[in-house]
Amino acid sequence: MNKNRIRIEKYNEKYKGVIINLILEIQQNEFHIPIKITDRPDLNGTPKFYQINNGQFWVALINNEVMGTLRLIDIGNNQGVLRKMFVKKYIEEIKLVQQKSC
């Protein structure tokens, strides 16, 4: 099995702290948003915010390290809305390098 293969899993509480750190890091340092965990109650209650009906919260992992997240909110009538996606800068840099080498 390729050790750098991306694996997608449904949200699990064992990743909660890492996910919170990843999202706040991106919002605060990349986008310069002065946001705190108290401004994001959804991150402390992921199942009740996102894993309702057909909604879901997925985690992207490489070598069991959280590299990104994606959330889908069920809005009824067999429809969903992608809420937010966060990707660790490391992955973005790999993609850029791969594109430049092609």
N, CA and C of each residue as an Amber inpcrd file, in Angstrom:
protein
   306
   0.8400000  -1.1840000   0.0000000   0.0000000   0.0000000   0.0000000
   0.8820000   1.2440000   0.0000000   0.5450000   2.2040000  -0.8300000
   1.2920000   3.4570000  -0.9200000   1.1400000   4.2340000   0.3760000
   2.2750000   4.5590000   1.0240000   2.1960000   5.2150000   2.3240000
   1.6900000   6.6480000   2.2440000   1.7140000   7.2730000   1.0590000
   1.2360000   8.6380000   0.9130000  -0.1770000   8.7120000   0.3380000
  -0.8510000   7.6200000   0.3400000  -2.2060000   7.5710000  -0.2060000
  -3.1820000   8.3110000   0.7120000  -4.0510000   9.1010000   0.1110000
  -5.0550000   9.8360000   0.8790000  -6.2080000   8.8950000   1.2180000
  -6.5950000   8.8900000   2.4690000  -7.7220000   8.0860000   2.9400000
  -8.7840000   9.0550000   3.4650000 -10.0290000   8.8240000   3.1210000
 -11.1410000   9.6550000   3.5760000 -11.9560000   8.8460000   4.5800000
 -12.1950000   9.4530000   5.7350000 -13.0010000   8.8010000   6.7740000
 -14.0870000   9.7540000   7.2410000 -15.1590000   9.1890000   7.7560000
 -16.1600000  10.0000000   8.4340000 -15.5550000  10.5330000   9.7270000
 -16.0500000  11.6770000  10.1590000 -15.5610000  12.3040000  11.3840000
 -15.5650000  11.3240000  12.5450000 -14.5080000  11.3970000  13.3310000
 -14.3890000  10.6000000  14.5300000 -13.8320000  11.5230000  15.6120000
 -14.3730000  11.4280000  16.8130000 -13.9510000  12.2960000  17.9220000
 -12.4460000  12.2440000  18.1850000 -11.7960000  11.1500000  17.8050000
 -10.3620000  11.0560000  18.0660000  -9.5640000  12.1040000  17.2960000
 -10.1580000  12.6730000  16.2530000  -9.4860000  13.7080000  15.4640000
  -9.8930000  15.1270000  15.8630000 -10.7820000  15.2510000  16.8150000
 -11.3730000  16.5500000  17.1510000 -10.3390000  17.6520000  17.3970000
  -9.3870000  17.4310000  18.2790000  -8.3870000  18.4480000  18.6050000
  -7.5380000  18.8370000  17.4150000  -7.1410000  17.8570000  16.6240000
  -6.3100000  18.1160000  15.4440000  -7.1070000  18.9120000  14.4060000
  -8.3630000  18.5580000  14.2380000  -9.2200000  19.2630000  13.2770000
  -9.4200000  20.7130000  13.7100000  -9.6950000  20.9230000  14.9840000
  -9.8750000  22.2860000  15.4910000  -8.6120000  23.1020000  15.2430000
  -7.4570000  22.5380000  15.5600000  -6.1870000  23.2490000  15.3390000
  -5.9580000  23.5590000  13.8620000  -6.2340000  22.5910000  12.9970000
  -6.0580000  22.7850000  11.5550000  -6.9250000  23.9350000  11.0510000
  -8.2040000  23.9000000  11.4040000  -9.1410000  24.9080000  10.9050000
  -8.8070000  26.2950000  11.4430000  -8.5350000  26.3840000  12.7380000
  -8.1960000  27.6920000  13.3060000  -6.8790000  28.2200000  12.7290000
  -5.9090000  27.3480000  12.5280000  -4.6270000  27.7420000  11.9260000
  -4.8460000  28.3580000  10.5420000  -5.6490000  27.7010000   9.7330000
  -5.9230000  28.1950000   8.3810000  -6.6660000  29.5230000   8.4390000
  -7.7200000  29.5880000   9.2480000  -8.5060000  30.8190000   9.3080000
  -7.7030000  31.9880000   9.8820000  -6.9370000  31.7340000  10.9200000
  -6.1890000  32.8060000  11.5740000  -4.9460000  33.2260000  10.7950000
  -4.1560000  32.2590000  10.3250000  -2.8510000  32.5760000   9.7410000
  -2.8460000  32.7320000   8.2230000  -3.6800000  31.9740000   7.5250000
  -3.7160000  32.1170000   6.0700000  -4.6850000  33.2060000   5.6300000
  -5.8470000  33.2690000   6.2990000  -6.8740000  34.2320000   5.8950000
  -6.9580000  35.4410000   6.8200000  -6.1350000  35.4380000   7.8770000
  -6.0620000  36.5660000   8.8160000  -7.4310000  36.9290000   9.4080000
  -8.1920000  35.9050000   9.7400000  -9.4860000  36.0870000  10.3930000
  -9.2560000  35.9650000  11.8940000  -9.5980000  36.9980000  12.6600000
  -9.3900000  36.9360000  14.1170000 -10.4810000  36.0950000  14.7870000
 -10.3840000  34.7890000  14.6060000 -11.4190000  33.8750000  15.0910000
 -10.8450000  32.9920000  16.1890000 -11.6970000  32.6570000  17.1540000
 -11.3130000  31.7740000  18.2580000 -12.2610000  30.5770000  18.2670000
 -11.8940000  29.5780000  19.0220000 -12.7350000  28.3850000  19.1140000
 -14.1290000  28.7440000  19.6360000 -14.2270000  29.7420000  20.4720000
 -15.5470000  30.1550000  20.9910000 -16.4300000  30.7240000  19.8880000
 -15.8210000  31.1420000  18.7770000 -16.5850000  31.6370000  17.6320000
 -17.0550000  30.5030000  16.7260000 -16.6140000  29.2840000  17.0050000
 -16.9170000  28.1310000  16.1550000 -17.5300000  26.9920000  16.9680000
 -18.7500000  27.1820000  17.4960000 -19.3620000  26.1120000  18.2950000
 -19.5630000  24.8140000  17.5080000 -19.6260000  24.9210000  16.1820000
 -19.7860000  23.7200000  15.3610000 -18.6040000  22.7670000  15.5010000
 -17.4170000  23.2970000  15.7780000 -16.2450000  22.4330000  15.8880000
 -16.2170000  21.6370000  17.1800000 -16.9080000  22.0950000  18.1810000
 -16.9890000  21.3410000  19.4370000 -18.1820000  20.3930000  19.4630000
 -19.0400000  20.5010000  18.4760000 -20.2160000  19.6350000  18.4250000
 -20.4790000  19.1300000  17.0270000 -19.4300000  18.6480000  16.3740000
 -19.5240000  18.2320000  14.9770000 -20.7000000  17.3050000  14.6810000
 -20.9290000  16.2340000  15.4410000 -22.0500000  15.3490000  15.0960000
 -23.4050000  16.0640000  15.0760000 -23.6620000  16.9350000  16.0350000
 -24.9790000  17.5810000  16.0650000 -25.1130000  18.6970000  15.0300000
 -24.0020000  19.1900000  14.4880000 -24.0590000  20.2210000  13.4570000
 -24.0500000  19.6300000  12.0520000 -23.2730000  18.5890000  11.8370000
 -23.0480000  18.1080000  10.4700000 -23.5380000  16.6880000  10.1900000
 -23.5410000  15.8290000  11.1800000 -23.9020000  14.4400000  10.9220000
 -25.3730000  14.2020000  11.2510000 -26.2110000  15.0300000  10.6490000
 -27.6560000  14.9610000  10.8400000 -28.2900000  14.5550000   9.5080000
 -29.2370000  13.6270000   9.5660000 -29.8980000  13.1040000   8.3570000
 -28.8230000  12.6480000   7.3720000 -28.7620000  13.2400000   6.1820000
 -27.7600000  12.8320000   5.1900000 -26.5240000  13.7250000   5.2030000
 -26.4040000  14.6020000   6.1700000 -25.2260000  15.4490000   6.2920000
 -24.0360000  14.6250000   6.7600000 -22.8440000  15.1570000   6.5150000
 -21.6550000  14.4050000   6.9120000 -20.4540000  15.3330000   7.0450000
 -19.4800000  14.8800000   7.7790000 -18.2050000  15.5700000   7.9810000
 -17.1350000  14.5300000   7.6950000 -16.3120000  14.7910000   6.6820000
 -15.2670000  13.8580000   6.3090000 -13.8950000  14.4210000   6.6480000
 -12.9680000  13.5180000   6.8940000 -11.5960000  13.8780000   7.2320000
 -10.6720000  13.1920000   6.2210000  -9.7540000  13.9740000   5.6400000
  -8.7530000  13.4220000   4.7250000  -7.4830000  13.1600000   5.5310000
  -6.9440000  11.9590000   5.3840000  -5.7590000  11.5490000   6.1380000
  -4.6700000  11.0360000   5.1980000  -3.4390000  11.3530000   5.5410000
  -2.2710000  10.7300000   4.9020000  -1.4080000  10.2270000   6.0430000
  -1.0820000   8.9440000   6.0110000  -0.3080000   8.3220000   7.0920000
  -0.9400000   8.6030000   8.4560000  -2.2540000   8.5470000   8.5250000
  -3.0320000   8.7920000   9.7470000  -2.9130000  10.2210000  10.2740000
  -2.4140000  11.1410000   9.4640000  -2.3390000  12.5510000   9.8390000
  -3.4550000  13.3070000   9.1260000  -4.1970000  14.1180000   9.8650000
  -5.2920000  14.8950000   9.2850000  -4.7130000  15.9250000   8.3240000
  -5.1890000  15.8800000   7.0820000  -4.7220000  16.8070000   6.0510000
  -5.8200000  17.7360000   5.5620000  -7.0690000  17.4100000   5.8700000
  -8.1510000  18.2670000   5.4100000  -9.4980000  17.7910000   5.9070000
 -10.4950000  18.6510000   5.7060000 -11.8590000  18.3290000   6.1050000
 -12.8340000  18.8290000   5.0470000 -13.9900000  18.2050000   5.0100000
 -15.0640000  18.6020000   4.1110000 -16.3810000  18.3340000   4.8230000
 -17.2880000  19.3140000   4.7700000 -18.5750000  19.1560000   5.4460000
 -19.7340000  19.3500000   4.4970000 -20.7210000  18.5000000   4.6440000
 -21.9380000  18.5720000   3.8490000 -23.1150000  18.7030000   4.8030000
 -23.9450000  19.6970000   4.5550000 -25.1440000  19.8960000   5.3710000
 -26.3560000  19.4430000   4.5680000 -27.1740000  18.6040000   5.1580000
 -28.4200000  18.1470000   4.5470000 -29.4320000  19.2860000   4.6500000
 -29.9050000  19.7710000   3.5060000 -30.9030000  20.8520000   3.5220000
 -32.2930000  20.3520000   3.1450000 -32.4440000  19.0420000   3.1540000
 -33.7500000  18.4480000   2.8620000 -33.9760000  18.2700000   1.3640000
 -35.0560000  17.6060000   1.0320000 -35.4590000  17.3840000  -0.3560000
 -34.3410000  16.7210000  -1.1760000 -33.6150000  15.7980000  -0.5470000
 -32.4890000  15.0960000  -1.1860000 -31.4220000  16.0410000  -1.7200000
 -31.1960000  17.1370000  -1.0170000 -30.1800000  18.1070000  -1.4180000
 -29.2400000  18.3760000  -0.2550000 -28.0310000  18.7720000  -0.6030000
 -27.0470000  19.1020000   0.4070000 -26.2380000  20.3190000  -0.0220000
 -25.5870000  20.9240000   0.9410000 -24.7460000  22.0820000   0.6910000
 -23.3730000  21.8030000   1.2840000 -22.3280000  22.0200000   0.4820000
 -20.9770000  21.9180000   1.0220000 -20.7420000  23.1550000   1.8700000
 -20.4390000  22.9520000   3.1290000 -20.2840000  24.0850000   4.0470000
 -18.9080000  24.6980000   3.9280000 -17.9120000  23.9420000   4.2200000
 -16.5450000  24.4490000   4.1610000 -15.6000000  23.2900000   3.9190000
 -14.4950000  23.6260000   3.2880000 -13.4540000  22.6400000   3.0760000
 -12.1440000  23.2860000   3.5150000 -11.3650000  22.5460000   4.2760000
 -10.0630000  23.0270000   4.7110000  -9.0180000  22.0010000   4.3080000
  -7.8950000  22.4840000   3.7690000  -6.8220000  21.5990000   3.3390000
  -5.5080000  22.1380000   3.8950000  -4.7570000  21.2700000   4.5070000
  -3.4640000  21.6380000   5.0840000  -2.5310000  22.1670000   3.9920000
  -1.7970000  23.1910000   4.2820000  -0.9210000  23.8380000   3.3130000
   0.0330000  22.8370000   2.6600000   0.5020000  21.8670000   3.3830000
   1.3940000  20.8360000   2.8550000   0.8120000  20.1900000   1.6040000
  -0.4480000  19.8660000   1.6210000  -1.1070000  19.2190000   0.4850000
  -1.1920000  20.1850000  -0.6860000  -1.5320000  21.4490000  -0.4160000
  -1.5990000  22.4410000  -1.4810000  -0.2440000  22.5830000  -2.1670000
   0.8430000  22.5750000  -1.3910000   2.1830000  22.7130000  -1.9570000
   2.5520000  21.5030000  -2.8040000   2.1910000  20.3090000  -2.3710000
   2.4600000  19.1000000  -3.1580000   1.7450000  19.1940000  -4.5030000
   0.4870000  19.6180000  -4.4850000  -0.2920000  19.7210000  -5.7180000
   0.3710000  20.7060000  -6.6730000   0.8440000  21.8430000  -6.1630000
   1.5070000  22.8270000  -7.0110000   2.7790000  22.2690000  -7.6160000
   3.5630000  21.5550000  -6.8360000   4.8000000  20.9610000  -7.3360000
   4.4870000  19.9390000  -8.4200000   3.4750000  19.1190000  -8.2140000
   3.1010000  18.1140000  -9.1960000   2.6400000  18.7670000 -10.4910000
   1.8830000  19.8540000 -10.3970000   1.3970000  20.5380000 -11.5860000
   2.5570000  21.1700000 -12.3600000   3.5290000  21.7280000 -11.6770000
   4.6770000  22.3660000 -12.3300000   5.5690000  21.3450000 -13.0140000
   5.6100000  20.1230000 -12.4830000   6.4980000  19.1140000 -13.0570000
   5.8710000  18.3880000 -14.2340000   4.6050000  18.5860000 -14.4890000
   3.9200000  17.9110000 -15.6090000   4.2180000  18.5920000 -16.9360000
